[in-house]
Amino acid sequence: MGHLTGRVVLITGAAGGLGRAVVAEFLNEGARVWAVLAPGEANPFREDA
């Protein structure tokens, strides 16, 4: 069980390299993640992208 299981985190700037790495780390620790992208920014988290 991760250190953040049951926690919710909000990550801004999630489409950039550092933001994506932070999102991945929080997910690995069991957190529920809200990833916020800038308007018009490509969504790197879509499986069909």
PDB file of N, CA, C and O in Angstrom:
ATOM      1  N   MET A   1       0.842  -1.170   0.000  1.00  0.00           N
ATOM      2  CA  MET A   1       0.000   0.000   0.000  1.00  0.00           C
ATOM      3  C   MET A   1       0.892   1.239   0.000  1.00  0.00           C
ATOM      4  O   MET A   1       1.868   1.308   0.747  1.00  0.00           O
ATOM      5  N   GLY A   2       0.545   2.235  -0.856  1.00  0.00           N
ATOM      6  CA  GLY A   2       1.359   3.433  -0.970  1.00  0.00           C
ATOM      7  C   GLY A   2       1.172   4.389   0.191  1.00  0.00           C
ATOM      8  O   GLY A   2       0.204   4.297   0.946  1.00  0.00           O
ATOM      9  N   HIS A   3       2.104   5.294   0.317  1.00  0.00           N
ATOM     10  CA  HIS A   3       2.060   6.300   1.378  1.00  0.00           C
ATOM     11  C   HIS A   3       0.898   7.272   1.223  1.00  0.00           C
ATOM     12  O   HIS A   3       0.497   7.913   2.194  1.00  0.00           O
ATOM     13  N   LEU A   4       0.357   7.390   0.024  1.00  0.00           N
ATOM     14  CA  LEU A   4      -0.692   8.377  -0.237  1.00  0.00           C
ATOM     15  C   LEU A   4      -2.041   7.747  -0.559  1.00  0.00           C
ATOM     16  O   LEU A   4      -2.919   8.416  -1.104  1.00  0.00           O
ATOM     17  N   THR A   5      -2.218   6.490  -0.236  1.00  0.00           N
ATOM     18  CA  THR A   5      -3.483   5.816  -0.506  1.00  0.00           C
ATOM     19  C   THR A   5      -4.618   6.558   0.185  1.00  0.00           C
ATOM     20  O   THR A   5      -4.546   6.874   1.372  1.00  0.00           O
ATOM     21  N   GLY A   6      -5.671   6.830  -0.590  1.00  0.00           N
ATOM     22  CA  GLY A   6      -6.820   7.538  -0.053  1.00  0.00           C
ATOM     23  C   GLY A   6      -6.718   9.045  -0.142  1.00  0.00           C
ATOM     24  O   GLY A   6      -7.673   9.744   0.196  1.00  0.00           O
ATOM     25  N   ARG A   7      -5.594   9.561  -0.585  1.00  0.00           N
ATOM     26  CA  ARG A   7      -5.408  11.008  -0.724  1.00  0.00           C
ATOM     27  C   ARG A   7      -5.732  11.435  -2.142  1.00  0.00           C
ATOM     28  O   ARG A   7      -5.612  10.649  -3.081  1.00  0.00           O
ATOM     29  N   VAL A   8      -6.143  12.684  -2.290  1.00  0.00           N
ATOM     30  CA  VAL A   8      -6.408  13.270  -3.600  1.00  0.00           C
ATOM     31  C   VAL A   8      -5.426  14.416  -3.786  1.00  0.00           C
ATOM     32  O   VAL A   8      -5.271  15.259  -2.903  1.00  0.00           O
ATOM     33  N   VAL A   9      -4.762  14.445  -4.941  1.00  0.00           N
ATOM     34  CA  VAL A   9      -3.818  15.523  -5.228  1.00  0.00           C
ATOM     35  C   VAL A   9      -4.190  16.204  -6.537  1.00  0.00           C
ATOM     36  O   VAL A   9      -4.761  15.581  -7.433  1.00  0.00           O
ATOM     37  N   LEU A  10      -3.865  17.475  -6.637  1.00  0.00           N
ATOM     38  CA  LEU A  10      -4.097  18.275  -7.831  1.00  0.00           C
ATOM     39  C   LEU A  10      -2.741  18.719  -8.352  1.00  0.00           C
ATOM     40  O   LEU A  10      -1.985  19.389  -7.648  1.00  0.00           O
ATOM     41  N   ILE A  11      -2.437  18.344  -9.589  1.00  0.00           N
ATOM     42  CA  ILE A  11      -1.163  18.692 -10.209  1.00  0.00           C
ATOM     43  C   ILE A  11      -1.435  19.654 -11.352  1.00  0.00           C
ATOM     44  O   ILE A  11      -2.167  19.316 -12.283  1.00  0.00           O
ATOM     45  N   THR A  12      -0.854  20.855 -11.298  1.00  0.00           N
ATOM     46  CA  THR A  12      -0.962  21.797 -12.407  1.00  0.00           C
ATOM     47  C   THR A  12       0.291  21.682 -13.267  1.00  0.00           C
ATOM     48  O   THR A  12       1.351  21.291 -12.778  1.00  0.00           O
ATOM     49  N   GLY A  13       0.171  22.020 -14.539  1.00  0.00           N
ATOM     50  CA  GLY A  13       1.308  21.889 -15.441  1.00  0.00           C
ATOM     51  C   GLY A  13       1.662  20.438 -15.691  1.00  0.00           C
ATOM     52  O   GLY A  13       2.833  20.096 -15.855  1.00  0.00           O
ATOM     53  N   ALA A  14       0.652  19.588 -15.718  1.00  0.00           N
ATOM     54  CA  ALA A  14       0.877  18.145 -15.756  1.00  0.00           C
ATOM     55  C   ALA A  14       1.333  17.614 -17.107  1.00  0.00           C
ATOM     56  O   ALA A  14       1.778  16.469 -17.184  1.00  0.00           O
ATOM     57  N   ALA A  15       1.239  18.398 -18.170  1.00  0.00           N
ATOM     58  CA  ALA A  15       1.609  17.888 -19.492  1.00  0.00           C
ATOM     59  C   ALA A  15       3.110  17.944 -19.744  1.00  0.00           C
ATOM     60  O   ALA A  15       3.612  17.235 -20.617  1.00  0.00           O
ATOM     61  N   GLY A  16       3.829  18.763 -19.006  1.00  0.00           N
ATOM     62  CA  GLY A  16       5.272  18.874 -19.193  1.00  0.00           C
ATOM     63  C   GLY A  16       6.000  17.658 -18.640  1.00  0.00           C
ATOM     64  O   GLY A  16       5.406  16.829 -17.951  1.00  0.00           O
ATOM     65  N   GLY A  17       7.258  17.558 -18.938  1.00  0.00           N
ATOM     66  CA  GLY A  17       8.053  16.412 -18.502  1.00  0.00           C
ATOM     67  C   GLY A  17       8.077  16.232 -16.996  1.00  0.00           C
ATOM     68  O   GLY A  17       7.874  15.123 -16.502  1.00  0.00           O
ATOM     69  N   LEU A  18       8.323  17.307 -16.260  1.00  0.00           N
ATOM     70  CA  LEU A  18       8.358  17.225 -14.802  1.00  0.00           C
ATOM     71  C   LEU A  18       6.966  16.935 -14.243  1.00  0.00           C
ATOM     72  O   LEU A  18       6.813  16.121 -13.332  1.00  0.00           O
ATOM     73  N   GLY A  19       5.955  17.606 -14.794  1.00  0.00           N
ATOM     74  CA  GLY A  19       4.583  17.383 -14.343  1.00  0.00           C
ATOM     75  C   GLY A  19       4.139  15.945 -14.542  1.00  0.00           C
ATOM     76  O   GLY A  19       3.502  15.358 -13.667  1.00  0.00           O
ATOM     77  N   ARG A  20       4.473  15.383 -15.687  1.00  0.00           N
ATOM     78  CA  ARG A  20       4.118  13.979 -15.966  1.00  0.00           C
ATOM     79  C   ARG A  20       4.802  13.043 -14.979  1.00  0.00           C
ATOM     80  O   ARG A  20       4.194  12.079 -14.514  1.00  0.00           O
ATOM     81  N   ALA A  21       6.053  13.319 -14.661  1.00  0.00           N
ATOM     82  CA  ALA A  21       6.782  12.479 -13.706  1.00  0.00           C
ATOM     83  C   ALA A  21       6.166  12.574 -12.311  1.00  0.00           C
ATOM     84  O   ALA A  21       6.076  11.573 -11.599  1.00  0.00           O
ATOM     85  N   VAL A  22       5.745  13.769 -11.925  1.00  0.00           N
ATOM     86  CA  VAL A  22       5.111  13.957 -10.620  1.00  0.00           C
ATOM     87  C   VAL A  22       3.785  13.201 -10.567  1.00  0.00           C
ATOM     88  O   VAL A  22       3.485  12.535  -9.577  1.00  0.00           O
ATOM     89  N   VAL A  23       2.991  13.305 -11.635  1.00  0.00           N
ATOM     90  CA  VAL A  23       1.723  12.570 -11.705  1.00  0.00           C
ATOM     91  C   VAL A  23       1.983  11.075 -11.544  1.00  0.00           C
ATOM     92  O   VAL A  23       1.308  10.411 -10.757  1.00  0.00           O
ATOM     93  N   ALA A  24       2.944  10.547 -12.275  1.00  0.00           N
ATOM     94  CA  ALA A  24       3.252   9.116 -12.207  1.00  0.00           C
ATOM     95  C   ALA A  24       3.658   8.699 -10.796  1.00  0.00           C
ATOM     96  O   ALA A  24       3.249   7.641 -10.318  1.00  0.00           O
ATOM     97  N   GLU A  25       4.450   9.516 -10.137  1.00  0.00           N
ATOM     98  CA  GLU A  25       4.912   9.175  -8.791  1.00  0.00           C
ATOM     99  C   GLU A  25       3.761   9.170  -7.784  1.00  0.00           C
ATOM    100  O   GLU A  25       3.672   8.278  -6.941  1.00  0.00           O
ATOM    101  N   PHE A  26       2.887  10.164  -7.876  1.00  0.00           N
ATOM    102  CA  PHE A  26       1.725  10.189  -6.983  1.00  0.00           C
ATOM    103  C   PHE A  26       0.829   8.977  -7.229  1.00  0.00           C
ATOM    104  O   PHE A  26       0.329   8.375  -6.278  1.00  0.00           O
ATOM    105  N   LEU A  27       0.623   8.617  -8.491  1.00  0.00           N
ATOM    106  CA  LEU A  27      -0.182   7.432  -8.794  1.00  0.00           C
ATOM    107  C   LEU A  27       0.466   6.175  -8.228  1.00  0.00           C
ATOM    108  O   LEU A  27      -0.221   5.310  -7.684  1.00  0.00           O
ATOM    109  N   ASN A  28       1.786   6.070  -8.353  1.00  0.00           N
ATOM    110  CA  ASN A  28       2.505   4.913  -7.809  1.00  0.00           C
ATOM    111  C   ASN A  28       2.357   4.801  -6.298  1.00  0.00           C
ATOM    112  O   ASN A  28       2.398   3.703  -5.744  1.00  0.00           O
ATOM    113  N   GLU A  29       2.185   5.941  -5.633  1.00  0.00           N
ATOM    114  CA  GLU A  29       2.030   5.956  -4.176  1.00  0.00           C
ATOM    115  C   GLU A  29       0.577   5.781  -3.742  1.00  0.00           C
ATOM    116  O   GLU A  29       0.276   5.830  -2.550  1.00  0.00           O
ATOM    117  N   GLY A  30      -0.330   5.577  -4.710  1.00  0.00           N
ATOM    118  CA  GLY A  30      -1.711   5.265  -4.378  1.00  0.00           C
ATOM    119  C   GLY A  30      -2.674   6.431  -4.338  1.00  0.00           C
ATOM    120  O   GLY A  30      -3.843   6.248  -3.997  1.00  0.00           O
ATOM    121  N   ALA A  31      -2.215   7.628  -4.676  1.00  0.00           N
ATOM    122  CA  ALA A  31      -3.088   8.803  -4.644  1.00  0.00           C
ATOM    123  C   ALA A  31      -4.033   8.819  -5.837  1.00  0.00           C
ATOM    124  O   ALA A  31      -3.736   8.250  -6.888  1.00  0.00           O
ATOM    125  N   ARG A  32      -5.171   9.476  -5.663  1.00  0.00           N
ATOM    126  CA  ARG A  32      -6.059   9.794  -6.781  1.00  0.00           C
ATOM    127  C   ARG A  32      -5.586  11.140  -7.297  1.00  0.00           C
ATOM    128  O   ARG A  32      -5.443  12.084  -6.520  1.00  0.00           O
ATOM    129  N   VAL A  33      -5.342  11.246  -8.590  1.00  0.00           N
ATOM    130  CA  VAL A  33      -4.703  12.435  -9.160  1.00  0.00           C
ATOM    131  C   VAL A  33      -5.632  13.171 -10.112  1.00  0.00           C
ATOM    132  O   VAL A  33      -6.239  12.569 -10.998  1.00  0.00           O
ATOM    133  N   TRP A  34      -5.735  14.484  -9.918  1.00  0.00           N
ATOM    134  CA  TRP A  34      -6.357  15.390 -10.872  1.00  0.00           C
ATOM    135  C   TRP A  34      -5.202  16.097 -11.563  1.00  0.00           C
ATOM    136  O   TRP A  34      -4.451  16.832 -10.922  1.00  0.00           O
ATOM    137  N   ALA A  35      -5.053  15.879 -12.866  1.00  0.00           N
ATOM    138  CA  ALA A  35      -3.969  16.485 -13.643  1.00  0.00           C
ATOM    139  C   ALA A  35      -4.544  17.624 -14.480  1.00  0.00           C
ATOM    140  O   ALA A  35      -5.420  17.402 -15.316  1.00  0.00           O
ATOM    141  N   VAL A  36      -4.052  18.837 -14.258  1.00  0.00           N
ATOM    142  CA  VAL A  36      -4.553  20.021 -14.951  1.00  0.00           C
ATOM    143  C   VAL A  36      -3.583  20.414 -16.056  1.00  0.00           C
ATOM    144  O   VAL A  36      -2.378  20.533 -15.836  1.00  0.00           O
ATOM    145  N   LEU A  37      -4.142  20.615 -17.261  1.00  0.00           N
ATOM    146  CA  LEU A  37      -3.353  21.020 -18.416  1.00  0.00           C
ATOM    147  C   LEU A  37      -3.737  22.441 -18.800  1.00  0.00           C
ATOM    148  O   LEU A  37      -4.839  22.889 -18.484  1.00  0.00           O
ATOM    149  N   ALA A  38      -2.852  23.147 -19.470  1.00  0.00           N
ATOM    150  CA  ALA A  38      -3.157  24.481 -19.982  1.00  0.00           C
ATOM    151  C   ALA A  38      -4.116  24.348 -21.163  1.00  0.00           C
ATOM    152  O   ALA A  38      -4.086  23.343 -21.874  1.00  0.00           O
ATOM    153  N   PRO A  39      -4.973  25.359 -21.379  1.00  0.00           N
ATOM    154  CA  PRO A  39      -5.890  25.309 -22.528  1.00  0.00           C
ATOM    155  C   PRO A  39      -5.121  25.097 -23.833  1.00  0.00           C
ATOM    156  O   PRO A  39      -4.118  25.765 -24.084  1.00  0.00           O
ATOM    157  N   GLY A  40      -5.588  24.182 -24.644  1.00  0.00           N
ATOM    158  CA  GLY A  40      -4.956  23.897 -25.928  1.00  0.00           C
ATOM    159  C   GLY A  40      -3.774  22.952 -25.858  1.00  0.00           C
ATOM    160  O   GLY A  40      -3.227  22.574 -26.894  1.00  0.00           O
ATOM    161  N   GLU A  41      -3.370  22.564 -24.670  1.00  0.00           N
ATOM    162  CA  GLU A  41      -2.228  21.668 -24.496  1.00  0.00           C
ATOM    163  C   GLU A  41      -2.656  20.234 -24.813  1.00  0.00           C
ATOM    164  O   GLU A  41      -3.734  19.800 -24.406  1.00  0.00           O
ATOM    165  N   ALA A  42      -1.816  19.509 -25.532  1.00  0.00           N
ATOM    166  CA  ALA A  42      -2.118  18.115 -25.864  1.00  0.00           C
ATOM    167  C   ALA A  42      -2.152  17.286 -24.583  1.00  0.00           C
ATOM    168  O   ALA A  42      -1.352  17.500 -23.673  1.00  0.00           O
ATOM    169  N   ASN A  43      -3.079  16.348 -24.526  1.00  0.00           N
ATOM    170  CA  ASN A  43      -3.233  15.505 -23.344  1.00  0.00           C
ATOM    171  C   ASN A  43      -2.320  14.284 -23.456  1.00  0.00           C
ATOM    172  O   ASN A  43      -2.600  13.381 -24.245  1.00  0.00           O
ATOM    173  N   PRO A  44      -1.234  14.240 -22.680  1.00  0.00           N
ATOM    174  CA  PRO A  44      -0.306  13.110 -22.767  1.00  0.00           C
ATOM    175  C   PRO A  44      -0.814  11.857 -22.053  1.00  0.00           C
ATOM    176  O   PRO A  44      -0.172  10.809 -22.122  1.00  0.00           O
ATOM    177  N   PHE A  45      -1.941  11.950 -21.379  1.00  0.00           N
ATOM    178  CA  PHE A  45      -2.440  10.836 -20.590  1.00  0.00           C
ATOM    179  C   PHE A  45      -3.488  10.004 -21.313  1.00  0.00           C
ATOM    180  O   PHE A  45      -3.883   8.948 -20.820  1.00  0.00           O
ATOM    181  N   ARG A  46      -3.943  10.461 -22.472  1.00  0.00           N
ATOM    182  CA  ARG A  46      -4.945   9.710 -23.236  1.00  0.00           C
ATOM    183  C   ARG A  46      -4.291   8.495 -23.870  1.00  0.00           C
ATOM    184  O   ARG A  46      -3.214   8.598 -24.456  1.00  0.00           O
ATOM    185  N   GLU A  47      -4.929   7.368 -23.755  1.00  0.00           N
ATOM    186  CA  GLU A  47      -4.369   6.140 -24.323  1.00  0.00           C
ATOM    187  C   GLU A  47      -4.472   6.100 -25.834  1.00  0.00           C
ATOM    188  O   GLU A  47      -3.681   5.419 -26.487  1.00  0.00           O
ATOM    189  N   ASP A  48      -5.438   6.820 -26.408  1.00  0.00           N
ATOM    190  CA  ASP A  48      -5.616   6.804 -27.859  1.00  0.00           C
ATOM    191  C   ASP A  48      -4.900   7.954 -28.556  1.00  0.00           C
ATOM    192  O   ASP A  48      -5.048   8.132 -29.765  1.00  0.00           O
ATOM    193  N   ALA A  49      -4.131   8.731 -27.809  1.00  0.00           N
ATOM    194  CA  ALA A  49      -3.427   9.887 -28.400  1.00  0.00           C
ATOM    195  C   ALA A  49      -2.134   9.444 -29.057  1.00  0.00           C
ATOM    196  O   ALA A  49      -1.406  10.271 -29.607  1.00  0.00           O
TER     197      ALA A  49
END
